[in-house]
Amino acid sequence: MEMDDLRVGAQKLSADSEQGAGTNRQVLVLIAEDEPEIADILSAYLARSGMRTVHATDGVETLALHSSMKPDLILLDIQMPKMDGWKVLAELRQHSQTPVIMLTAMDQDVDKLVALRIGADDYVIKPFNPAEVVARVEAVLRRTMDSRQHHTQRILRVDPFEVDLDSHEISIHQDGQRTLLSLTLTEFKLLTHFIRSPKRVFSRGELLNTCLPEGDTLERTVDSHISKIRKKLEVVGIHGIPAGVRGVGYRFRGES
């Protein structure tokens, strides 16, 4: 697609961009590109799909805008002044998982492999069709959003506890610090069971059947595991969890 054709298309898209705003309206794309014409064209096409854009003209500005604007995705040119795209991507990946699509005239397979290994989510070679870039942006965002949603659903939070159901880890967040608890699998199951239903009272039999279905059938085993959990929580300054309910069993916390 020739640059003149792209300019005409971009002008039309800019005029129609408000009509095209839809489900992508909240998405912010950072366009890191030192050629203004290319940046304008991409901005117009993305706006037509309902996305917002912000433009950086060099690598240093890209990092600054990423820090201040928190974009949902970055279109990152490799050959930029002050700091090239490779260095920008490497810097980003030290502390951020913001999706990045590389834009470059470098079409060697080794360049694609380097980009992907550093942490790029996709790689587009110039000259490109802007409509294809938009389609790739939407595809990467879908994958990212689906992944975030899945991860969110696999995390349980009840202050100050955070349970990662995938890694089988429970951490404590207090005073700006995160402390990872060292728990056995049974202890993890029991504490997670309480956190899922923090207001419910469980009998020893319920806890035994749910968390130790193939283990010891003695209800006193539950008492032993609860005691060990309490001791580990007391080490990090948390007392009375799980709480005993006389004549019934246990609940997450005692009556407030």
C-alpha positions, 0 to 999 in steps of 0.5 A, a space after each residue: 500500500 503506497 504512502 499517498 493512498 494511506 494519507 487519503 485513507 487516514 484523512 477519511 478515517 480521522 473524519 469518521 473516527 467518532 462514529 467508529 468508537 465502540 467496544 475498544 473505546 477505553 483502550 490506549 495504544 502508545 505509538 512509538 514511531 519517529 516518522 510522523 506520517 506513519 504515526 498519524 496513519 496508525 493513529 487514524 486507523 486505531 481511532 476508527 476502531 475506537 481506540 485512543 492513542 498517544 505518540 512517542 518519537 524516541 525511545 526515551 519518550 516511549 519509556 516516560 509515556 509508558 510510565 505516566 500513561 499506562 497504555 494497554 499496548 505499545 506499537 514499537 518501532 525498532 529504529 528510533 533515536 536516543 534509544 532503539 526499540 530493542 533496548 526499550 523492549 528489554 527495559 520494559 520487560 524488566 518491570 512490565 508485561 504491557 503487550 508490545 508489537 514491534 514495527 520494523 523494516 528489518 525482515 530477517 528471521 533472526 530479527 523476528 526471533 530476537 524480538 520474540 525472545 526479548 518479549 515482543 508479542 507480535 512483529 510487523 514488517 514495514 511497509 504494512 497495511 494499517 488495517 492489518 496492524 489494527 487487526 493484530 492489535 485487537 488479536 493481541 489485546 484479546 489474548 492479553 485480556 483473556 489471560 488477565 481475566 483468567 488470572 484474576 479469577 484464579 486469585 482469591 483475596 480476603 485482607 490481608 490474605 492473597 491465594 494463588 490457586 494456580 501456584 498453590 501459594 498463600 501470601 500475606 500483604 500488610 504494611 506494604 510488604 508481601 510475606 509468602 507462607 510456607 504451607 503443606 498441601 493440606 494446610 493450603 487446602 484448609 486455609 483456602 477453604 476458609 478464605 473462600 467462605 470467610 463467614 461460614 462455620 465448618 464442622 470438623 467432618 466437613 473440613 475432613 471430607 473436603 480437604 483430606 478426603 483420602 487421608 486420616 479419617 480421625 477428626 482430631 487430625 483437623 485440629 492438628 492441622 489447624 494448630 499448625 496453621 495458627 502457629 505459622 500465622 502467628 509468626 507473621 503477626 496474625 492471631 486467632 485464624 482460623 477461629 474455633 467455634 465451641 461445639 461446632 468446629 471452625 470459621 475463618 475469623 472469630 466474631 468481631 
